[in-house]
Amino acid sequence: MTVDYVEFYVEDIETSLKWLVDGYGCAVRATSGDAPGQVRSVVVGQGDVDLVLTEPVEQDHPVAAYVERHGDGVANIGLRVPDAAGAFELAVRGGARPVAAPAERDGVVTASIIGFGDVTHTFVQRPAGSAAYEGHALVAAPGPGAGAGTGLLTVDHFAVVVDPGQIDETVKFYQQALGFDLTLAERIVTGDQAMFIKVVQSKSRAVTLTLIEADASMEAGQVDGFRKDHGGPGVQHMALRTDDILATVAQLAERGIELLSTPDAYYSRLAERVQPDRHTVEELRARNILLDEDHDGQLYQIFAKSVHPRNTIFLEIIERAGASTFGSSNIRSLYEAVETQRHRDGN
């Protein structure tokens, strides 16, 4: 199992294109053309990242209802599998609610289930070498596309905020319906706030969901803020992987992407817990990049500020130098960075 595509439901495609094409250097790969319909879609991406942007044309369509309830956000995560019909049958047998039974289009077989909140999962079985837009009733964009690329290679993971008291049920769902493994469980405390983190991964380890639940016994924080602003559970951020985070971050900064800053004290204390193997502390400090490690190696991370009116979905850039999990100190640093940004914005 791998991530085939990620579909965003958006209020305005042109605004989203400026965010992803102008800001992140994605190329326009396919469009729905001029054919009339209830929605219009555009596929943008780079490397193995394919993002489907879908805008409602008619206001009585489910996409319009999603946008009204949540604003722009991840609404569907496509999961590439060898057998879409078989995966669908196993998922439903494991307790998943069906959305669309297996169907074939242009040689691509798809079937959908409910994942969490209003987010669905679509199993995708496609011939080798077929593009992500095939099976979406889209046509390839002419030419090479408008994006120059910024070194983004693939989707690393999704951070998912769940409702209070639902994290264990969500873990159980992914274990029973999709055969995922629970690979990390922590409670992170930051000042008077706390949250529970549980990571579930596919057997292939290519699909990772970091589940986040606010600790209701502590003060409300950014996890509660996301749920309120988003209108329920959903994808708080999506991480995209690069092989050279310094080069990618430099290009993003030149393109006007605003990245979250990190307190200088973070770098002053960094040497006490980890020595960077791939980049120097000064290089990390200059770009506000976080560093952590696990038993397999190191990882480098930075988070972009949300550009959406509700201050919800945002992107993360990550470089893995062997690390296969997530350092708890970086999870804590992300939490603190987002809290700092919320206070600066008066949110």
C-alpha positions as semicolon CSV with decimal commas, in nm:
position;residue;x (nm);y (nm);z (nm)
1;M;0,000;0,000;0,000
2;T;0,123;0,349;-0,092
3;V;-0,029;0,696;-0,117
4;D;-0,168;0,728;-0,469
5;Y;-0,305;1,083;-0,444
6;V;-0,442;1,331;-0,192
7;E;-0,761;1,518;-0,275
8;F;-0,835;1,861;-0,133
9;Y;-1,182;2,007;-0,146
10;V;-1,135;2,381;-0,192
11;E;-1,348;2,690;-0,219
12;D;-1,143;2,841;-0,502
13;I;-0,904;2,644;-0,722
14;E;-0,718;2,950;-0,845
15;T;-0,622;3,044;-0,487
16;S;-0,504;2,688;-0,421
17;L;-0,301;2,688;-0,743
18;K;-0,116;2,999;-0,627
19;W;-0,042;2,822;-0,298
20;L;0,088;2,498;-0,450
21;V;0,217;2,599;-0,794
22;D;0,359;2,945;-0,722
23;G;0,460;2,865;-0,365
24;Y;0,569;2,500;-0,369
25;G;0,668;2,469;-0,734
26;C;0,415;2,201;-0,825
27;A;0,330;2,140;-1,190
28;V;-0,023;2,131;-1,326
29;R;-0,056;1,770;-1,442
30;A;-0,422;1,736;-1,541
31;T;-0,752;1,924;-1,546
32;S;-1,120;1,845;-1,587
33;G;-1,120;2,067;-1,896
34;D;-1,416;2,271;-2,007
35;A;-1,671;1,991;-1,978
36;P;-1,971;2,094;-1,764
37;G;-2,010;1,921;-1,431
38;Q;-2,096;1,958;-1,066
39;V;-1,729;2,007;-0,974
40;R;-1,405;2,105;-1,147
41;S;-1,070;1,953;-1,063
42;V;-0,701;2,012;-1,126
43;V;-0,414;1,775;-1,046
44;V;-0,086;1,935;-0,939
45;G;0,229;1,772;-0,814
46;Q;0,597;1,697;-0,830
47;G;0,793;1,378;-0,779
48;D;0,549;1,113;-0,657
49;V;0,323;1,375;-0,495
50;D;-0,014;1,410;-0,672
51;L;-0,264;1,654;-0,524
52;V;-0,617;1,670;-0,665
53;L;-0,786;2,007;-0,610
54;T;-1,164;1,987;-0,640
55;E;-1,393;2,291;-0,634
56;P;-1,774;2,272;-0,625
57;V;-1,957;2,421;-0,921
58;E;-2,306;2,342;-0,791
59;Q;-2,384;2,423;-0,429
60;D;-2,599;2,114;-0,367
61;H;-2,295;1,888;-0,421
62;P;-2,121;1,707;-0,129
63;V;-1,799;1,897;-0,208
64;A;-1,980;2,224;-0,141
65;A;-2,113;2,087;0,188
66;Y;-1,760;1,984;0,293
67;V;-1,616;2,327;0,211
68;E;-1,895;2,504;0,398
69;R;-1,838;2,286;0,705
70;H;-1,458;2,269;0,706
71;G;-1,315;2,519;0,460
72;D;-1,029;2,399;0,238
73;G;-0,893;2,064;0,352
74;V;-0,796;1,706;0,279
75;A;-1,115;1,517;0,194
76;N;-0,987;1,197;0,034
77;I;-0,663;0,999;0,061
78;G;-0,610;0,764;-0,231
79;L;-0,440;0,437;-0,133
80;R;-0,275;0,243;-0,412
81;V;-0,314;-0,132;-0,366
82;P;-0,266;-0,440;-0,587
83;D;-0,635;-0,537;-0,555
84;A;-0,884;-0,257;-0,491
85;A;-1,188;-0,484;-0,476
86;G;-1,014;-0,718;-0,232
87;A;-0,896;-0,431;-0,011
88;F;-1,249;-0,287;-0,010
89;E;-1,401;-0,622;0,088
90;L;-1,152;-0,673;0,371
91;A;-1,199;-0,316;0,497
92;V;-1,579;-0,345;0,506
93;R;-1,549;-0,684;0,675
94;G;-1,324;-0,514;0,931
95;G;-1,585;-0,250;1,013
96;A;-1,532;0,023;0,751
97;R;-1,838;0,206;0,618
98;P;-1,856;0,178;0,238
99;V;-1,884;0,490;0,021
100;A;-1,843;0,352;-0,332
101;A;-1,829;-0,011;-0,442
102;P;-1,549;-0,126;-0,674
103;A;-1,574;0,024;-1,023
104;E;-1,343;0,037;-1,325
105;R;-1,260;0,337;-1,544
106;D;-0,982;0,360;-1,803
107;G;-0,828;0,042;-1,664
108;V;-0,820;0,182;-1,309
109;V;-1,026;0,010;-1,038
110;T;-1,135;0,219;-0,739
111;A;-1,348;0,167;-0,428
112;S;-1,402;0,400;-0,132
113;I;-1,466;0,382;0,243
114;I;-1,505;0,633;0,526
115;G;-1,177;0,693;0,710
116;F;-1,209;0,950;0,990
117;G;-1,443;1,246;1,025
118;D;-1,548;1,352;0,673
119;V;-1,231;1,211;0,514
120;T;-1,260;0,909;0,285
121;H;-1,006;0,657;0,160
122;T;-1,018;0,542;-0,200
123;F;-0,843;0,217;-0,286
124;V;-0,677;0,253;-0,626
125;Q;-0,563;-0,035;-0,845
126;R;-0,395;0,101;-1,154
127;P;-0,177;-0,042;-1,432
128;A;0,197;0,014;-1,390
129;G;0,303;0,349;-1,530
130;S;-0,043;0,504;-1,536
131;A;-0,074;0,864;-1,414
132;A;-0,268;0,968;-1,105
133;Y;-0,525;1,157;-1,311
134;E;-0,629;0,838;-1,494
135;G;-0,949;0,710;-1,341
136;H;-1,051;1,066;-1,237
137;A;-1,222;1,168;-1,564
138;L;-0,945;1,424;-1,613
139;V;-0,723;1,503;-1,911
140;A;-0,348;1,557;-1,907
141;A;-0,242;1,921;-1,904
142;P;-0,061;2,033;-2,222
143;G;0,316;2,073;-2,199
144;P;0,536;2,004;-1,897
145;G;0,325;2,206;-1,653
146;A;0,389;2,535;-1,477
147;G;0,588;2,413;-1,177
148;A;0,965;2,416;-1,153
149;G;0,981;2,179;-0,856
150;T;1,136;2,241;-0,515
151;G;1,272;1,894;-0,443
152;L;0,956;1,743;-0,295
153;L;0,947;1,368;-0,355
154;T;0,660;1,194;-0,179
155;V;0,401;1,216;0,099
156;D;0,568;1,123;0,428
157;H;0,272;1,127;0,668
158;F;-0,056;1,288;0,768
159;A;-0,122;1,444;1,110
160;V;-0,485;1,378;1,201
161;V;-0,673;1,549;1,485
162;V;-0,948;1,327;1,627
163;D;-1,233;1,405;1,865
164;P;-1,172;1,373;2,240
165;G;-1,193;1,012;2,354
166;Q;-1,171;0,874;1,999
167;I;-0,801;0,806;1,949
168;D;-0,812;0,443;2,066
169;E;-1,121;0,369;1,855
170;T;-0,948;0,524;1,554
171;V;-0,639;0,310;1,610
172;K;-0,859;0,001;1,637
173;F;-1,036;0,092;1,313
174;Y;-0,712;0,118;1,116
175;Q;-0,585;-0,205;1,265
176;Q;-0,900;-0,403;1,188
177;A;-1,012;-0,246;0,859
178;L;-0,680;-0,169;0,690
179;G;-0,432;-0,392;0,872
180;F;-0,225;-0,100;1,004
181;D;0,018;-0,135;1,295
182;L;0,041;0,091;1,600
183;T;0,408;0,203;1,594
184;L;0,421;0,489;1,846
185;A;0,216;0,601;2,148
186;E;0,303;0,904;2,362
187;R;0,152;1,172;2,581
188;I;0,317;1,508;2,512
189;V;0,299;1,778;2,781
190;T;0,381;2,140;2,702
191;G;0,323;2,382;2,987
192;D;-0,042;2,357;3,093
193;Q;-0,144;2,174;2,775
194;A;-0,109;1,811;2,671
195;M;-0,200;1,579;2,387
196;F;-0,195;1,211;2,307
197;I;-0,006;1,093;1,998
198;K;-0,057;0,752;1,837
199;V;0,101;0,663;1,502
200;V;-0,052;0,397;1,279
201;Q;0,123;0,271;0,967
202;S;0,043;0,037;0,681
203;K;0,235;-0,291;0,665
204;S;0,444;-0,134;0,388
205;R;0,520;0,165;0,618
206;A;0,449;0,385;0,316
207;V;0,121;0,520;0,460
208;T;0,148;0,687;0,800
209;L;-0,117;0,862;1,008
210;T;-0,010;1,049;1,322
211;L;-0,328;1,060;1,530
212;I;-0,358;1,350;1,775
213;E;-0,608;1,389;2,059
214;A;-0,615;1,678;2,303
215;D;-0,588;1,584;2,671
216;A;-0,920;1,715;2,803
217;S;-0,785;1,722;3,159
218;M;-0,547;2,007;3,063
219;E;-0,594;2,357;2,923
220;A;-0,724;2,392;2,568
221;G;-0,458;2,448;2,301
222;Q;-0,394;2,435;1,928
223;V;-0,540;2,084;1,889
224;D;-0,869;2,209;2,033
225;G;-0,835;2,520;1,817
226;F;-0,800;2,311;1,503
227;R;-1,111;2,108;1,583
228;K;-1,311;2,425;1,644
229;D;-1,187;2,609;1,335
230;H;-1,205;2,303;1,110
231;G;-1,545;2,201;1,236
232;G;-1,449;1,859;1,367
233;P;-1,172;1,603;1,315
234;G;-0,950;1,615;1,008
235;V;-0,601;1,642;0,864
236;Q;-0,415;1,914;1,052
237;H;-0,106;1,892;0,834
238;M;0,053;1,682;0,563
239;A;0,427;1,617;0,550
240;L;0,613;1,608;0,217
241;R;0,956;1,448;0,198
242;T;1,271;1,587;0,037
243;D;1,626;1,456;0,011
244;D;1,777;1,801;0,079
245;I;1,578;2,010;0,322
246;L;1,822;2,303;0,310
247;A;1,781;2,341;-0,067
248;T;1,404;2,291;-0,055
249;V;1,353;2,541;0,229
250;A;1,569;2,799;0,052
251;Q;1,356;2,768;-0,262
252;L;1,032;2,788;-0,064
253;A;1,151;3,104;0,110
254;E;1,236;3,260;-0,227
255;R;0,885;3,173;-0,345
256;G;0,728;3,351;-0,048
257;I;0,629;3,052;0,166
258;E;0,620;3,159;0,531
259;L;0,774;2,895;0,757
260;L;0,737;2,874;1,134
261;S;1,031;3,012;1,330
262;T;1,212;2,823;1,605
263;P;1,337;2,986;1,928
264;D;1,713;3,034;1,928
265;A;1,730;2,849;2,260
266;Y;1,632;2,533;2,072
267;Y;1,964;2,537;1,887
268;S;2,161;2,634;2,196
269;R;2,038;2,317;2,365
270;L;2,047;2,096;2,057
271;A;2,397;1,960;2,115
272;E;2,290;1,829;2,456
273;R;2,066;1,566;2,297
274;V;2,177;1,511;1,934
275;Q;2,460;1,597;1,694
276;P;2,351;1,651;1,332
277;D;2,503;1,409;1,081
278;R;2,392;1,565;0,754
279;H;2,371;1,940;0,822
280;T;2,543;2,172;1,069
281;V;2,368;2,335;1,363
282;E;2,430;2,677;1,209
283;E;2,270;2,569;0,881
284;L;1,968;2,441;1,072
285;R;1,950;2,759;1,281
286;A;1,964;2,979;0,971
287;R;1,661;2,798;0,823
288;N;1,468;2,727;1,150
289;I;1,489;2,352;1,082
290;L;1,425;2,104;1,364
291;L;1,638;1,794;1,422
292;D;1,566;1,470;1,602
293;E;1,668;1,107;1,585
294;D;1,558;0,755;1,667
295;H;1,733;0,418;1,670
296;D;1,744;0,413;1,287
297;G;1,887;0,759;1,222
298;Q;1,798;1,127;1,208
299;L;1,519;1,341;1,070
300;Y;1,498;1,711;0,984
301;Q;1,165;1,898;0,985
302;I;1,014;2,240;0,931
303;F;0,652;2,354;0,924
304;A;0,483;2,613;0,707
305;K;0,231;2,860;0,837
306;S;-0,127;2,792;0,733
307;V;-0,242;3,022;0,453
308;H;-0,609;2,934;0,480
309;P;-0,875;3,166;0,620
310;R;-0,957;2,927;0,906
311;N;-0,587;2,882;0,991
312;T;-0,625;2,505;0,964
313;I;-0,443;2,281;0,712
314;F;-0,069;2,343;0,666
315;L;0,229;2,158;0,520
316;E;0,546;2,015;0,671
317;I;0,877;1,952;0,493
318;I;1,078;1,656;0,618
319;E;1,411;1,496;0,533
320;R;1,481;1,151;0,671
321;A;1,842;1,046;0,723
322;G;1,756;0,693;0,828
323;A;1,495;0,777;1,092
324;S;1,175;0,579;1,058
325;T;0,966;0,726;1,340
326;F;0,910;1,070;1,496
327;G;1,119;1,220;1,776
328;S;0,903;1,327;2,068
329;S;1,107;1,643;2,118
330;N;1,021;1,752;1,764
331;I;0,653;1,680;1,824
332;R;0,682;1,901;2,132
333;S;0,869;2,166;1,933
334;L;0,598;2,167;1,666
335;Y;0,333;2,208;1,933
336;E;0,522;2,498;2,088
337;A;0,587;2,661;1,749
338;V;0,220;2,646;1,651
339;E;0,119;2,780;1,995
340;T;0,361;3,071;1,952
341;Q;0,221;3,145;1,606
342;R;-0,137;3,134;1,738
343;H;-0,056;3,393;2,004
344;R;0,125;3,614;1,752
345;D;-0,181;3,601;1,528
346;G;-0,409;3,679;1,822
347;N;-0,592;3,347;1,766
